[in-house]
C-alpha cells in the first residue's frame, strides 16, 4: 500500500483574498429612537417644572370660633372605680399539685452505639465535659459498645439531661425504660 499524505488532503481550497469582510453599520434607527425618547423625557420635565402652582382658596370671612365654646362645655371625664383592684389582693388561689408517678422500671438514656471502644470512649468524654456521668456497656454476643446514661427515677430528669446534651450538639440520644 502506498503512503499517502492525509494532512494536505483535508485542507480544501483556499479562499481568494479579493473578498472583503462586510463592515459593521452604525445602528441609525436605534440612535434616532434613543435621541427622540431622551428629548421627549426632557421636554416633559421642562413642562412639569414650569407648571404654575394651583390657586390658593380665597379666605373665608372670619366668624367666632365655636370650638372655643365647645372646649369649655365638655365635662371632665368620670373617674372609674374598678372593683377588681380592691378584691384581687385579698383573693387566695389554692392549687393542688399532681403526685409524680414513680415508675417501677427506671429510665435510661442511650447516646450512641459504636463498633469500636475508642469511639465509645470519645462520646463518653464529650458527655463528661457537660458534667454528666455515663457508662459504656457491651452486650454479650455483640460487637457494639453503647454509651448509656442513668438510671433515672423520673423521665423528666432524663429529658433535662437530653436537652443539655442537645445544646452541646451531642446527638442523638434516646430515652426508654431499662430492660431488666
KEKE-3310 file (N, C-alpha, C; in steps of 0.2 Angstrom, whole numbers, plus 5000, padded with zeros to 4 digits):
npx = (5004:5003:5011:5002:4998:4989:4987:4988:4977:4965:4964:4957:4951:4958:4953:4950:4959:4952:4940:4931:4928:4912:4907:4903:4888:4883:4870:4858:4844:4841:4849:4842:4830:4833:4838:4826:4817:4824:4824:4810:4808:4815:4808:4796:4799:4803:4791:4783:4791:4788:4775:4761:4758:4744:4729:4727:4714:4701:4701:4690:4677:4680:4672:4666:4674:4667:4673:4680:4670:4665:4675:4675:4663:4663:4662:4672:4681:4673:4678:4683:4680:4687:4682:4690:4703:4703:4698:4706:4720:4716:4711:4714:4722:4721:4730:4731:4744:4749:4752:4768:4771:4780:4789:4791:4801:4816:4822:4833:4845:4852:4866:4872:4879:4893:4905:4918:4928:4936:4928:4917:4922:4927:4914:4909:4918:4915:4902:4905:4912:4901:4897:4890:4888:4892:4891:4899:4893:4894:4885:4882:4888:4888:4896:4895:4897:4889:4884:4878:4867:4862:4854:4838:4826:4814:4807:4807:4819:4828:4825:4829:4843:4845:4841:4851:4863:4859:4860:4874:4877:4877:4871:4862:4851:4842:4828:4822:4813:4823:4827:4826)
npy = (4994:5011:5025:5039:5056:5063:5075:5086:5083:5086:5100:5108:5120:5136:5152:5166:5181:5192:5195:5205:5208:5211:5227:5233:5241:5257:5258:5267:5268:5264:5274:5286:5284:5283:5296:5303:5298:5303:5316:5319:5315:5325:5336:5334:5335:5348:5354:5351:5357:5371:5372:5381:5385:5378:5388:5397:5394:5406:5417:5414:5423:5429:5421:5420:5408:5392:5382:5385:5388:5375:5368:5373:5368:5355:5342:5336:5320:5305:5298:5282:5268:5254:5237:5226:5230:5232:5219:5209:5208:5202:5190:5172:5159:5142:5128:5112:5101:5088:5071:5065:5051:5037:5027:5009:5003:5009:5024:5025:5033:5032:5037:5034:5021:5011:5004:5002:5003:5014:5024:5025:5028:5041:5048:5046:5055:5067:5069:5069:5081:5089:5088:5076:5060:5045:5028:5014:5001:4984:4973:4955:4944:4952:4965:4978:4994:5002:5019:5024:5033:5036:5025:5034:5040:5048:5052:5065:5070:5063:5069:5082:5081:5076:5088:5096:5090:5091:5105:5106:5100:5086:5072:5058:5055:5043:5040:5027:5014:5004:4988:4974)
npz = (5000:4996:5003:5009:5010:5022:5028:5020:5012:5018:5019:5009:4997:4996:5001:4991:4992:4988:4992:5003:5020:5027:5032:5048:5051:5057:5069:5065:5066:5079:5086:5083:5088:5102:5104:5102:5112:5123:5121:5122:5135:5142:5138:5144:5158:5158:5155:5167:5177:5174:5176:5183:5200:5209:5211:5227:5240:5242:5256:5270:5277:5293:5307:5324:5333:5336:5342:5353:5363:5364:5370:5383:5387:5388:5399:5413:5412:5418:5434:5436:5446:5449:5453:5454:5458:5472:5476:5472:5478:5490:5487:5487:5479:5478:5473:5468:5467:5456:5460:5458:5447:5451:5442:5442:5434:5430:5420:5406:5396:5380:5371:5359:5349:5346:5335:5339:5353:5356:5349:5357:5369:5366:5365:5378:5384:5379:5384:5397:5398:5399:5412:5415:5421:5412:5405:5398:5389:5385:5375:5378:5366:5356:5345:5348:5356:5368:5374:5389:5399:5416:5428:5428:5439:5437:5421:5418:5423:5414:5402:5405:5405:5392:5384:5388:5383:5369:5367:5368:5356:5356:5349:5342:5356:5365:5375:5386:5394:5406:5402:5411)
capx = (5000:5007:5010:4998:4999:4982:4986:4986:4971:4959:4964:4952:4953:4959:4949:4954:4959:4949:4933:4931:4923:4907:4909:4898:4885:4880:4863:4855:4837:4841:4851:4837:4825:4836:4838:4819:4815:4828:4821:4803:4808:4817:4803:4791:4802:4803:4784:4782:4794:4785:4768:4760:4755:4736:4727:4725:4707:4700:4700:4683:4676:4681:4667:4668:4676:4663:4677:4682:4665:4664:4680:4673:4657:4665:4663:4678:4679:4671:4683:4680:4682:4687:4681:4695:4709:4702:4697:4712:4725:4713:4710:4719:4721:4724:4732:4734:4749:4748:4758:4773:4771:4786:4789:4795:4807:4820:4823:4840:4846:4857:4868:4876:4881:4898:4908:4925:4928:4938:4923:4913:4926:4926:4907:4909:4922:4911:4897:4908:4913:4895:4895:4885:4891:4889:4894:4900:4891:4894:4880:4885:4886:4888:4902:4893:4898:4883:4886:4872:4867:4856:4846:4834:4820:4809:4808:4809:4827:4832:4824:4833:4850:4845:4842:4858:4867:4857:4863:4881:4877:4879:4865:4856:4851:4836:4826:4817:4814:4828:4825:4830)
capy = (5000:5017:5031:5045:5062:5064:5081:5091:5081:5089:5107:5111:5126:5142:5157:5171:5187:5198:5196:5209:5207:5216:5232:5234:5248:5261:5257:5273:5268:5264:5280:5291:5282:5285:5303:5306:5297:5307:5323:5319:5315:5331:5341:5333:5338:5355:5356:5350:5362:5377:5372:5386:5382:5379:5394:5396:5396:5413:5417:5415:5428:5426:5421:5417:5400:5388:5377:5388:5387:5368:5366:5375:5365:5347:5340:5331:5313:5302:5294:5275:5264:5246:5233:5221:5232:5231:5212:5204:5207:5198:5183:5167:5153:5136:5124:5105:5098:5081:5067:5062:5044:5034:5020:5003:5002:5016:5026:5025:5036:5029:5042:5031:5014:5012:4997:5002:5005:5021:5029:5025:5032:5048:5050:5047:5061:5073:5069:5071:5088:5093:5087:5071:5053:5040:5021:5010:4994:4979:4967:4949:4941:4958:4969:4985:4997:5008:5024:5024:5037:5034:5025:5040:5038:5051:5054:5072:5071:5061:5074:5088:5079:5076:5094:5099:5087:5094:5111:5105:5097:5079:5069:5058:5052:5041:5038:5022:5011:4999:4981:4970)
capz = (5000:4995:5008:5007:5015:5023:5031:5014:5009:5022:5019:5005:4993:4999:4998:4987:4996:4985:4995:5009:5025:5027:5038:5053:5050:5063:5070:5064:5069:5087:5089:5082:5093:5109:5104:5102:5119:5128:5120:5125:5143:5144:5137:5149:5164:5157:5156:5174:5181:5173:5178:5188:5206:5209:5215:5234:5241:5245:5263:5272:5282:5300:5312:5330:5333:5340:5345:5360:5367:5365:5374:5389:5389:5389:5406:5414:5411:5425:5437:5436:5451:5447:5459:5455:5461:5479:5478:5470:5484:5496:5485:5488:5475:5480:5468:5470:5463:5455:5463:5452:5446:5451:5438:5445:5430:5429:5413:5404:5390:5376:5367:5354:5349:5341:5333:5342:5360:5356:5348:5363:5375:5364:5366:5385:5386:5377:5389:5404:5398:5401:5419:5416:5421:5408:5406:5391:5390:5379:5376:5377:5359:5351:5345:5348:5363:5369:5379:5392:5405:5420:5428:5430:5443:5433:5414:5417:5424:5408:5397:5406:5403:5385:5382:5390:5378:5363:5367:5367:5350:5356:5347:5345:5362:5365:5382:5386:5401:5406:5402:5417)
cpx = (5004:5005:5006:4999:4992:4981:4984:4979:4965:4959:4959:4955:4953:4955:4953:4954:4956:4942:4935:4926:4918:4908:4902:4895:4883:4873:4859:4848:4837:4844:4846:4832:4827:4836:4831:4816:4818:4825:4814:4803:4810:4812:4797:4793:4801:4795:4781:4785:4791:4778:4766:4757:4747:4734:4725:4718:4707:4699:4692:4682:4676:4674:4670:4669:4671:4667:4679:4676:4664:4669:4678:4667:4658:4666:4669:4676:4678:4677:4680:4684:4681:4687:4687:4701:4709:4701:4702:4717:4722:4711:4716:4717:4724:4724:4734:4738:4748:4754:4762:4772:4778:4786:4793:4801:4810:4821:4831:4840:4853:4859:4873:4878:4887:4902:4915:4924:4931:4933:4918:4916:4926:4920:4907:4913:4918:4905:4899:4910:4907:4893:4890:4889:4888:4893:4895:4898:4892:4890:4884:4883:4886:4894:4901:4894:4893:4886:4879:4872:4861:4858:4843:4827:4814:4811:4810:4816:4831:4831:4828:4840:4850:4845:4848:4863:4865:4860:4871:4882:4880:4872:4867:4856:4843:4834:4821:4818:4819:4825:4829:4830)
cpy = (5006:5022:5037:5050:5065:5072:5086:5089:5085:5097:5111:5116:5132:5147:5163:5177:5193:5199:5200:5208:5213:5221:5232:5241:5251:5260:5264:5273:5268:5271:5286:5290:5284:5293:5306:5304:5301:5314:5324:5319:5322:5336:5340:5335:5345:5358:5356:5355:5369:5378:5377:5382:5383:5385:5393:5398:5403:5412:5418:5420:5425:5426:5419:5410:5397:5383:5379:5387:5380:5366:5368:5371:5357:5346:5336:5324:5310:5298:5287:5271:5257:5242:5228:5223:5231:5223:5208:5203:5202:5191:5178:5161:5147:5131:5117:5102:5091:5077:5064:5054:5041:5028:5015:5002:5008:5017:5026:5029:5034:5035:5039:5024:5014:5005:4997:5005:5012:5026:5030:5029:5040:5051:5051:5053:5067:5074:5071:5078:5092:5092:5081:5064:5049:5033:5018:5003:4990:4974:4961:4946:4946:4962:4976:4988:5003:5012:5025:5029:5035:5028:5032:5037:5041:5052:5061:5074:5069:5066:5080:5087:5079:5083:5098:5096:5090:5101:5111:5101:5089:5075:5063:5054:5050:5039:5032:5018:5005:4992:4977:4963)
cpz = (5000:5001:5006:5012:5016:5026:5025:5011:5012:5022:5015:5001:4998:4996:4995:4992:4993:4988:5002:5014:5025:5033:5042:5052:5057:5063:5071:5067:5076:5090:5088:5087:5100:5109:5105:5109:5124:5128:5123:5132:5145:5144:5142:5156:5164:5158:5163:5178:5180:5174:5183:5194:5206:5213:5222:5235:5244:5252:5265:5277:5289:5304:5318:5330:5338:5344:5353:5365:5369:5370:5382:5392:5390:5396:5407:5414:5418:5428:5438:5442:5450:5453:5460:5458:5469:5481:5477:5475:5489:5494:5486:5483:5477:5474:5471:5465:5462:5458:5457:5453:5446:5447:5442:5441:5429:5422:5412:5398:5387:5371:5362:5355:5344:5341:5337:5349:5360:5354:5354:5368:5373:5366:5374:5387:5385:5382:5396:5404:5400:5408:5420:5416:5416:5408:5399:5393:5384:5380:5374:5370:5354:5351:5346:5356:5363:5375:5382:5398:5409:5425:5431:5434:5439:5426:5413:5418:5418:5403:5398:5404:5395:5382:5383:5385:5371:5362:5366:5360:5350:5355:5343:5352:5363:5373:5382:5393:5400:5406:5407:5416)
residu = (UNK:UNK:UNK:UNK:UNK:UNK:UNK:UNK:UNK:UNK:UNK:UNK:UNK:UNK:UNK:UNK:UNK:UNK:UNK:UNK:UNK:UNK:UNK:UNK:UNK:UNK:UNK:UNK:UNK:UNK:UNK:UNK:UNK:UNK:UNK:UNK:UNK:UNK:UNK:UNK:UNK:UNK:UNK:UNK:UNK:UNK:UNK:UNK:UNK:UNK:UNK:UNK:UNK:UNK:UNK:UNK:UNK:UNK:UNK:UNK:UNK:UNK:UNK:UNK:UNK:UNK:UNK:UNK:UNK:UNK:UNK:UNK:UNK:UNK:UNK:UNK:UNK:UNK:UNK:UNK:UNK:UNK:UNK:UNK:UNK:UNK:UNK:UNK:UNK:UNK:UNK:UNK:UNK:UNK:UNK:UNK:UNK:UNK:UNK:UNK:UNK:UNK:UNK:UNK:UNK:UNK:UNK:UNK:UNK:UNK:UNK:UNK:UNK:UNK:UNK:UNK:UNK:UNK:UNK:UNK:UNK:UNK:UNK:UNK:UNK:UNK:UNK:UNK:UNK:UNK:UNK:UNK:UNK:UNK:UNK:UNK:UNK:UNK:UNK:UNK:UNK:UNK:UNK:UNK:UNK:UNK:UNK:UNK:UNK:UNK:UNK:UNK:UNK:UNK:UNK:UNK:UNK:UNK:UNK:UNK:UNK:UNK:UNK:UNK:UNK:UNK:UNK:UNK:UNK:UNK:UNK:UNK:UNK:UNK:UNK:UNK:UNK:UNK:UNK:UNK)
# end
